[in-house]
Amino acid sequence: MLFRKIFNHFSLIKFSIRTFSHTSRLYTKEFIDRHIQSLINDNEFASMSSALLHIRSAGHRVYIIQPSMKFKARGRQSTTAQLQLSESIALIETLNKWRVVGHGIYTLKTSGSQRYLYGKGNVEKITNEVHECQATAVFVSIDRLSLIQIDGLTEKFRVPVYDRYSIVLQIFKNHAQSGAAKLQVALAEIPLLRYRKNDSELFKDREQNLRAEVAKLEQHRKLLKKRRLSIDIPTVAVVGYTNAGKTSLIKALTKDASLQPKNQLFATLDVTTYAGVLPNALNVLYVDTVGFIADIPTTLIEAFRATLNDAIDAHLIIHVCDISHPDYVVQYKTVLQTLRELDIPSSKLESIITVFNKYDLLNQQTSDEQDNNEEEKEKIFSQKSMPDINIENNNRLYISCKTNQGLNQLTDILQKKLMIASDRITCVYRVLQGGQYYQVLVNDDICTIENMIVDEHDPQFIHLKCLFSKTAYAKFQAHYSGASKYQISKDS
């Protein structure tokens, strides 16, 4: 056997429980199951994986080959090979003990389907540079090399050869903290290892076991969704390209000092939920999601569908885009394309709130008055050129999580859209202070009290501005039919 048999399946799975606490974060008690842990931490399989992918504890000295396409794919016209190289370098530097010792940009005149990817002259030049910088590995920054190309280039360079799939997967393995994240990374690894061994049956048993556990994870996620629905708290999924500032935005919106965003690619792999409160006192859950990146096979993202479904299920989606990044157009389009591949309904895609983060970095010499000037924003925005992107003005905001610029405007738009998306009703009641309806509305958690105003004509009465879900409002009306005479306004 290539790796040991998995233990018999335990009947009891202890999944994570998320509770709404007095702090702004929803803490997770990690599920513990020996079967899952033995499946993830199979030492024999881990050794095999490291051998197949040439992973060393000492890391690697990496030479990067950055292909420059003669004919750019649709959606990539605005980028440059130099920008792509910068991202490739960042990917390698994200891995502990891996460092870039050399790199080169080489034009692909064809589709790159030949055995050595390039012609004889370029291959010889690259080989010399790999040896001169004493590289122990080569990273070819395209989504996926063919098995023939991996064998051919390894033969030429005499060092391990990686593509974006294998590098991003290695980052995922290093950053996965929870059992859920490790489980999904392990599943994403199977197609790569099977591909490298050119054996479709080799990892069949392991894949079946992993898929079974991921299916349980999906069932658990559905239970959490059902629970969220039962407590009737609207949810907002925060998505974006990796390192665009998703966690920073959630920290700014929730005022959660415990959140420590990292300036690192794929810092967040687990879908984590945080509690916040909008200005109208409505509780809201912000869902932090795994970041997206260009040019990786869909099988890698597909393995995270169980957790990415939280974005599909959310009432609203906020798309965070780093406007200070020189390649932000491609990043923007990559995220939208990935969301489409997740089969998110078009109505939800159309309602996405797009926030262009790190606006303060665009022109740090600009005064606060200019920063707040919409014409100045549009001028800078147009100078950056965004071809083929059509965003309604009321769905496009310029913000800075560092300076809090634009966050009040974002909160206002978010509040209005969330009231509609979550089917909220606003009602104002004039009730006797301390009376039956006052006690029910204020103390029974049947609604959210946005504000209370003492009646100007009779201080014994108070005006309660209440936010109901349509379901809660119907139940309230059915149980307290006499409340209608105290209702002085209603907006739906």
KOLKEMAR-340382 format. One record per residue (C-alpha): residue number from 0; residue in three letters; x, y, z. Coordinates in pm, whole numbers, plus 32768, in hexadecimal, padded with zeros to 4 digits. Example, Ala and Ser with C-alpha at 12.3 -4.5 7.8 and 13.67 -1.06 7.14 Angstrom:
<recs>
num:residuo:X:Y:Z
0:ALA:84CE:7E3E:830C
1:SER:8557:7F96:82CA
</recs>
This chain:
<recs>
num:residuo:X:Y:Z
0:MET:8000:8000:8000
1:LEU:807D:815E:7FB1
2:PHE:7FED:81E5:80F2
3:ARG:7F4B:8145:821E
4:LYS:7DDC:80ED:822C
5:ILE:7CFD:81EF:82CA
6:PHE:7C5C:819E:841A
7:ASN:7AF1:8132:841F
8:HIS:7A05:8258:840D
9:PHE:7999:82E7:855B
10:SER:7825:831A:857E
11:LEU:783B:845B:8646
12:ILE:78BD:8596:85A2
13:LYS:78ED:86C5:8682
14:PHE:78CF:87F0:859E
15:SER:790F:895C:85F5
16:ILE:7804:8A21:86AC
17:ARG:77EA:8B96:8669
18:THR:773D:8C6A:876C
19:PHE:76D9:8DD5:8768
20:SER:77A4:8E75:887D
21:HIS:77BA:8FC9:8922
22:THR:78FD:900D:8863
23:SER:78F9:9055:86F1
24:ARG:7992:8F09:868F
25:LEU:78E4:8DBC:866D
26:TYR:79D5:8CC5:8703
27:THR:79F8:8B64:867D
28:LYS:7A35:8A2D:874C
29:GLU:7AEE:8953:8653
30:PHE:7A52:8804:860F
31:ILE:7B29:86E0:8680
32:ASP:7B14:8589:85E3
33:ARG:7C28:8488:85E8
34:HIS:7BC4:83FA:8498
35:ILE:7BE7:854F:83F1
36:GLN:7D30:8597:84A1
37:SER:7DC2:8447:843E
38:LEU:7D50:8484:82D8
39:ILE:7DF2:85DB:82CA
40:ASN:7F2D:8581:838C
41:ASP:7F7F:843A:82DB
42:ASN:80FA:8440:82FB
43:GLU:8135:833F:81EB
44:PHE:805F:8400:80F6
45:ALA:8104:854A:815E
46:SER:825A:84B6:8118
47:MET:81E5:8440:7FC3
48:SER:8153:8596:7F74
49:SER:8295:8649:7FDA
50:ALA:8361:855A:7F04
51:LEU:8282:8583:7DD2
52:LEU:8282:86FF:7DF0
53:HIS:83EE:8717:7E64
54:ILE:8393:87D9:7F9E
55:ARG:84BC:880E:8089
56:SER:84BF:8889:81EF
57:ALA:85DD:8971:818C
58:GLY:8507:8A16:8081
59:HIS:857F:8A66:7F20
60:ARG:8653:8B61:7E64
61:VAL:8566:8BAC:7D44
62:TYR:859B:8C28:7BE3
63:ILE:8458:8CB6:7B50
64:ILE:83FD:8C95:79E3
65:GLN:82F1:8D96:7997
66:PRO:824D:8D4C:7847
67:SER:81E8:8E7C:777D
68:MET:80CC:8E22:7692
69:LYS:80E5:8EA5:7530
70:PHE:7F6A:8EAA:751E
71:LYS:7ECA:8EFB:766C
72:ALA:7D90:8E4C:76D9
73:ARG:7C51:8F11:76F9
74:GLY:7C48:8FCC:7840
75:ARG:7DC5:8FD4:7859
76:GLN:7E08:90EA:7760
77:SER:7E47:91F0:786C
78:THR:7F58:912D:791E
79:THR:80CB:9113:78CF
80:ALA:81C9:8FFF:78F6
81:GLN:827E:90D2:79F9
82:LEU:8143:90EC:7ACE
83:GLN:810D:8F78:7AAF
84:LEU:8276:8F3E:7B15
85:SER:8245:9013:7C4C
86:GLU:8122:8F35:7CB5
87:SER:81EE:8DFD:7C6B
88:ILE:8304:8E7C:7D4D
89:ALA:8206:8EC7:7E5E
90:LEU:817E:8D64:7E45
91:ILE:82D5:8CCA:7E7C
92:GLU:832A:8DB9:7F97
93:THR:81E8:8D55:8046
94:LEU:827B:8BFA:807D
95:ASN:8353:8BD6:81B2
96:LYS:84C6:8BA9:8160
97:TRP:848A:8BC7:7FEA
98:ARG:8537:8CEA:7F3F
99:VAL:855F:8D6E:7DDF
100:VAL:86C5:8D68:7D62
101:GLY:8683:8DBC:7BF6
102:HIS:8575:8DFB:7AF6
103:GLY:8539:8E42:798A
104:ILE:841D:8EA3:78A2
105:TYR:8406:8DCE:7769
106:THR:830A:8DF9:7650
107:LEU:8233:8CD0:75F1
108:LYS:81F3:8CE6:747C
109:THR:810F:8BB7:7479
110:SER:8015:8B26:756E
111:GLY:8138:8A95:7631
112:SER:80DB:892F:75E7
113:GLN:8231:88AB:7581
114:ARG:8301:87CA:7661
115:TYR:83F8:88D4:76D6
116:LEU:8300:89F4:76C6
117:TYR:8400:8ACA:760B
118:GLY:84ED:8A9E:74E9
119:LYS:8650:8A1A:7508
120:GLY:86F3:8B72:752C
121:ASN:8618:8BE6:764B
122:VAL:862E:8A98:76FD
123:GLU:87AB:8AA4:76F2
124:LYS:87AC:8C0C:776F
125:ILE:86C1:8BB7:788F
126:THR:878D:8A81:78E6
127:ASN:88CB:8B51:7902
128:GLU:881E:8C53:79E0
129:VAL:878B:8B44:7AC0
130:HIS:88E4:8AB2:7AF7
131:GLU:8991:8C05:7B1E
132:CYS:88A9:8C70:7C3A
133:GLN:88C1:8B15:7CD7
134:ALA:8748:8AE9:7CD6
135:THR:86BE:89AE:7D73
136:ALA:856A:89D2:7CC8
137:VAL:84C3:8A7E:7B9E
138:PHE:836B:8B1F:7BAA
139:VAL:82C0:8B41:7A56
140:SER:81AC:8C3B:7A9F
141:ILE:808F:8BAA:79D4
142:ASP:7F5B:8AFD:7A5B
143:ARG:7FC1:8999:7A0E
144:LEU:80DD:88EF:7956
145:SER:80A0:87A9:78A1
146:LEU:8145:8670:7927
147:ILE:821E:8661:77F0
148:GLN:8291:87C8:782D
149:ILE:82DE:8785:799D
150:ASP:83B1:8656:793C
151:GLY:8458:870E:781D
152:LEU:84B0:8848:78DF
153:THR:8521:8782:7A0F
154:GLU:8607:86BD:792C
155:LYS:8698:87FF:789B
156:PHE:86BB:88C9:79DD
157:ARG:8708:87A0:7AC1
158:VAL:863A:883B:7BD9
159:PRO:84C8:8818:7C38
160:VAL:83D4:88E0:7B63
161:TYR:8295:897E:7BEC
162:ASP:8165:8A28:7B52
163:ARG:806A:8B12:7BF8
164:TYR:7F87:89F6:7C60
165:SER:809A:894B:7D27
166:ILE:811C:8A90:7DC2
167:VAL:7FC7:8B16:7E2B
168:LEU:7F6C:89C1:7EB6
169:GLN:80AB:89C1:7F84
170:ILE:804F:8B1A:800F
171:PHE:7EF6:8A94:8065
172:LYS:7F93:896D:811D
173:ASN:8073:8A55:81E5
174:HIS:7F59:8B45:8242
175:ALA:7E46:8A4A:8290
176:GLN:7E02:8A56:8407
177:SER:7CB2:89B4:8448
178:GLY:7C49:8851:8402
179:ALA:7B52:88D1:82FD
180:ALA:7C5E:898F:823C
181:LYS:7D56:886F:824F
182:LEU:7C4B:8780:81D6
183:GLN:7BFF:884F:80A3
184:VAL:7D6F:8889:8055
185:ALA:7DAA:8711:806A
186:LEU:7C92:86DB:7F70
187:ALA:7D1F:87E5:7E86
188:GLU:7E71:8734:7E92
189:ILE:7DF0:85E9:7E08
190:PRO:7DC7:8655:7C98
191:LEU:7F26:86E7:7C9A
192:LEU:7FCA:85B0:7D2B
193:ARG:7F02:84CB:7C49
194:TYR:7F6C:85A0:7B21
195:ARG:80DA:8595:7B89
196:LYS:80D0:8418:7BAC
197:ASN:7FFE:83F0:7A70
198:ASP:7F27:82F2:7B27
199:SER:7DAE:8328:7B38
200:GLU:7D72:8217:7C3E
201:LEU:7E95:8254:7D2C
202:PHE:7DE7:8339:7E23
203:LYS:7C83:82C0:7DEF
204:ASP:7C45:824A:7F55
205:ARG:7CD5:8384:7FF0
206:GLU:7C0B:8463:7F0A
207:GLN:7AC9:83AB:7F5F
208:ASN:7B0D:83D0:80D4
209:LEU:7B5E:8541:80AE
210:ARG:7A28:8583:7FDD
211:ALA:7953:84D3:80E1
212:GLU:79DC:85B4:81F3
213:VAL:79B3:86ED:811C
214:ALA:784A:8685:80E2
215:LYS:781D:867A:825C
216:LEU:78BD:87D0:8270
217:GLU:77BA:884B:8175
218:GLN:76A3:87B8:8248
219:HIS:7735:8866:8377
220:ARG:7740:89AB:82B5
221:LYS:75D0:897F:8261
222:LEU:7583:8951:83D2
223:LEU:763B:8A94:841E
224:LYS:757A:8B40:8309
225:LYS:7433:8ABF:839B
226:ARG:749B:8B41:84EF
227:ARG:74F2:8C96:8460
228:LEU:739E:8CA1:83BB
229:SER:72F6:8C43:8503
230:ILE:739A:8D67:85BA
231:ASP:7343:8E3E:848C
232:ILE:748A:8F00:8467
233:PRO:74DE:8F81:8308
234:THR:762C:8F14:8277
235:VAL:7727:8FC9:819A
236:ALA:7838:8F06:80E4
237:VAL:797D:8FC4:80AE
238:VAL:7A36:8F43:7F7B
239:GLY:7B60:8FB8:7EB3
240:TYR:7CB1:8F6F:7E1C
241:THR:7DAF:8EEC:7F12
242:ASN:7E45:9000:7FEC
243:ALA:7D49:9106:7F75
244:GLY:7CE8:9160:80DB
245:LYS:7BB7:9089:812A
246:THR:7C13:904A:8295
247:SER:7C79:91B6:82BF
248:LEU:7B22:9225:8246
249:ILE:7A70:913B:8337
250:LYS:7B48:91BE:8453
251:ALA:7AEE:9323:83F4
252:LEU:797A:92D4:83DF
253:THR:7966:920A:8520
254:LYS:7A65:92D1:85ED
255:ASP:7AF2:9180:8655
256:ALA:7C4C:91C9:86E3
257:SER:7C9D:9056:86FA
258:LEU:7CA8:9037:8580
259:GLN:7E0D:904C:8500
260:PRO:7E13:905E:8382
261:LYS:7F54:8FDE:82E1
262:ASN:8002:9075:81B5
263:GLN:801F:8F1C:811C
264:LEU:7F8D:8E56:7FFD
265:PHE:7E7E:8D60:806B
266:ALA:7E92:8DC2:81D9
267:THR:7D27:8D52:8202
268:LEU:7CC3:8BF2:819D
269:ASP:7BAD:8BAF:8296
270:VAL:7A5E:8C56:8265
271:THR:7A38:8D16:83AA
272:THR:7908:8DD8:841C
273:TYR:7910:8F1D:84E3
274:ALA:77F3:8FDC:8583
275:GLY:77B6:914B:8549
276:VAL:76A6:924E:8586
277:LEU:762A:9347:8482
278:PRO:75CE:94B0:84DD
279:ASN:745C:944F:84E5
280:ALA:74B4:934F:85F6
281:LEU:7482:9227:850A
282:ASN:756C:9105:855C
283:VAL:762E:9082:8432
284:LEU:7722:8F64:83F5
285:TYR:7853:8FA4:831B
286:VAL:78E2:8E6C:8273
287:ASP:7A58:8E76:8225
288:THR:7AAC:8D91:8100
289:VAL:7BDD:8CFA:8056
290:GLY:7C7E:8DE6:7F5D
291:PHE:7C7D:8DA8:7DE7
292:ILE:7DA2:8DB4:7CF7
293:ALA:7DCF:8DAA:7B7D
294:ASP:7E4D:8C83:7AB4
295:ILE:7E0B:8B58:7B94
296:PRO:7D3F:8A27:7B2E
297:THR:7BD4:8A2D:7B98
298:THR:7C08:88E1:7C4E
299:LEU:7CCA:899C:7D5A
300:ILE:7BAF:8A90:7DA3
301:GLU:7AAD:897D:7D72
302:ALA:7B36:88C7:7EA3
303:PHE:7AD1:89F6:7F73
304:ARG:796C:89FE:7EF4
305:ALA:78E7:8982:8043
306:THR:7962:8ABE:80EA
307:LEU:793B:8BAA:7FC3
308:ASN:77C9:8B56:7FC5
309:ASP:77B5:8C4A:80E8
310:ALA:77EC:8D5A:7FE6
311:ILE:76D5:8CCC:7F10
312:ASP:75E5:8CC0:8038
313:ALA:762D:8E1C:80BE
314:HIS:7527:8F2C:8099
315:LEU:7629:9016:8000
316:ILE:778A:9004:7F75
317:ILE:7895:910E:7FA0
318:HIS:79AC:90F3:7EA0
319:VAL:7AF0:918C:7F22
320:CYS:7BE2:91F9:7E13
321:ASP:7D3B:928F:7E56
322:ILE:7D2F:93C6:7D7B
323:SER:7E9B:9416:7DCD
324:HIS:7F10:92D6:7D27
325:PRO:7F8D:9311:7BC3
326:ASP:7EE1:91D3:7B4A
327:TYR:7D96:920F:7BF9
328:VAL:7CC8:91F9:7AB8
329:VAL:7D2C:908F:7A87
330:GLN:7CF9:904A:7BF9
331:TYR:7B9C:90DF:7BE8
332:LYS:7B3E:900A:7ABB
333:THR:7BD4:8ED0:7B54
334:VAL:7AF5:8EED:7C85
335:LEU:79BB:8F26:7BB6
336:GLN:7A0C:8E01:7AD3
337:THR:7A45:8D1F:7C01
338:LEU:78F9:8D8A:7C97
339:ARG:784A:8D38:7B50
340:GLU:78EC:8BDF:7B53
341:LEU:7856:8BAC:7CAE
342:ASP:76FE:8BD1:7C0F
343:ILE:769B:8CFC:7CE1
344:PRO:754A:8D81:7C64
345:SER:7564:8EA6:7B73
346:SER:7480:8F78:7C52
347:LYS:7579:8F56:7D6F
348:LEU:769E:8FA3:7C89
349:GLU:75EE:90DE:7C15
350:SER:75BD:9152:7D7C
351:ILE:772E:912B:7DDC
352:ILE:77BE:925A:7E8D
353:THR:7917:9299:7DF9
354:VAL:7A0B:934F:7EDD
355:PHE:7B59:93C6:7E59
356:ASN:7C35:93AC:7F8B
357:LYS:7D86:9450:7FD9
358:TYR:7D19:9590:7F2D
359:ASP:7E04:964F:8014
360:LEU:7F2B:95AE:7F62
361:LEU:7ECB:9637:7E0C
362:ASN:7F47:9791:7E54
363:GLN:7FC9:97C2:7FB2
364:GLN:800B:9932:7F6E
365:THR:7E9B:9979:7F32
366:SER:7DF5:9A4A:8040
367:ASP:7CC7:99D5:8107
368:GLU:7BED:9ACB:8048
369:GLN:7C58:9A37:7EFB
370:ASP:7C27:98D8:7F81
371:ASN:7ABD:992B:7FCB
372:ASN:7A83:99C8:7E77
373:GLU:79C3:98DA:7D92
374:GLU:7A45:9984:7C57
375:GLU:7BAB:994D:7CCB
376:LYS:7B5D:97E0:7D0D
377:GLU:7ACA:97B1:7BB4
378:LYS:7BF8:985E:7B18
379:ILE:7CEE:9774:7BC6
380:PHE:7C0F:964D:7B7D
381:SER:7BFF:969A:7A09
382:GLN:7D77:96CA:79FB
383:LYS:7DA3:9564:7A72
384:SER:7CD1:94E7:794F
385:MET:7BD4:93D5:7989
386:PRO:7B6D:9346:7837
387:ASP:7A35:9270:781D
388:ILE:79CF:92AF:7987
389:ASN:7876:9344:79B2
390:ILE:7818:938C:7B19
391:GLU:76F5:9462:7B84
392:ASN:776D:9593:7C45
393:ASN:769C:953D:7D76
394:ASN:7743:93E6:7D86
395:ARG:78A7:9469:7D6A
396:LEU:795A:9503:7E92
397:TYR:7ABA:957E:7ED7
398:ILE:7B29:9525:8034
399:SER:7C55:9504:8115
400:CYS:7C4A:9412:8238
401:LYS:7D82:94BD:82BC
402:THR:7CF2:961F:82CC
403:ASN:7B7E:95BB:82DC
404:GLN:7B3C:968D:81A7
405:GLY:79F4:962E:8100
406:LEU:798B:953A:8211
407:ASN:7862:960D:8281
408:GLN:77E3:9616:811D
409:LEU:7818:94A0:80FC
410:THR:775C:945E:823F
411:ASP:763A:9535:81C9
412:ILE:761F:947D:807B
413:LEU:764E:932D:8124
414:GLN:7539:9378:821A
415:LYS:7442:93DD:810B
416:LYS:748F:92B2:802E
417:LEU:748B:91BD:8150
418:MET:7333:9234:81C2
419:ILE:72B1:91DA:8067
420:ALA:737A:9099:8037
421:SER:7312:900E:818C
422:ASP:71A3:9074:8162
423:ARG:71A0:9166:8287
424:ILE:7072:923B:82DE
425:THR:7085:9385:839A
426:CYS:6F63:93D4:8480
427:VAL:6F2D:94ED:857A
428:TYR:6E4E:94AA:86A8
429:ARG:6DCB:95A5:87A5
430:VAL:6DAF:94DE:88E7
431:LEU:6D8F:951D:8A5A
432:GLN:6EE3:9519:8B04
433:GLY:6F02:93D9:8BCF
434:GLY:6DB9:9354:8B40
435:GLN:6D78:91FF:8AA4
436:TYR:6DDA:9259:8940
437:TYR:6F08:931B:89B8
438:GLN:6F80:91E9:8A79
439:VAL:6F42:90FC:8954
440:LEU:6FEC:91D5:8850
441:VAL:7117:9239:8927
442:ASN:715B:90FC:89EC
443:ASP:70E4:8FD0:8921
444:ASP:71E5:8FDF:8804
445:ILE:70CB:8FDD:8708
446:CYS:715D:910A:8655
447:THR:727F:91FE:8656
448:ILE:723E:9350:86F9
449:GLU:72E5:9459:8624
450:ASN:7288:9578:8709
451:MET:719A:95EF:8819
452:ILE:7105:974D:8821
453:VAL:702A:97D1:8937
454:ASP:6EDA:984D:88B5
455:GLU:6EE5:99CA:88AE
456:HIS:6D77:99E7:890D
457:ASP:6D68:98E1:8A21
458:PRO:6EAC:986E:8ACC
459:GLN:6E00:9733:8B49
460:PHE:6E10:96B2:89E4
461:ILE:6F43:965F:8917
462:HIS:6F7B:9631:87A2
463:LEU:7034:94ED:8755
464:LYS:70D2:94C8:85FE
465:CYS:70DC:934F:85C9
466:LEU:7187:927B:84C0
467:PHE:70D6:9131:847E
468:SER:711B:9014:8395
469:LYS:6FDF:8FCC:82CF
470:THR:6FBA:8E7F:8383
471:ALA:6FE1:8F1B:84DC
472:TYR:6EEF:9032:8482
473:ALA:6DE5:8F38:8411
474:LYS:6E0C:8E74:8555
475:PHE:6DF7:8FB2:8624
476:GLN:6CBE:9024:8570
477:ALA:6C1D:8ECE:8598
478:HIS:6C6B:8EB5:870B
479:TYR:6C27:9020:8763
480:SER:6B0D:9086:867E
481:GLY:6AC4:91B6:8757
482:ALA:6C18:924A:870E
483:SER:6BA2:92D2:85BF
484:LYS:6AF2:93FA:8660
485:TYR:6C40:9469:86F6
486:GLN:6CF8:9458:85A9
487:ILE:6D20:95B4:8519
488:SER:6DF9:9562:83E7
489:LYS:6E80:9440:831F
490:ASP:6F87:942A:820B
491:SER:6FD8:92E6:8153
</recs>
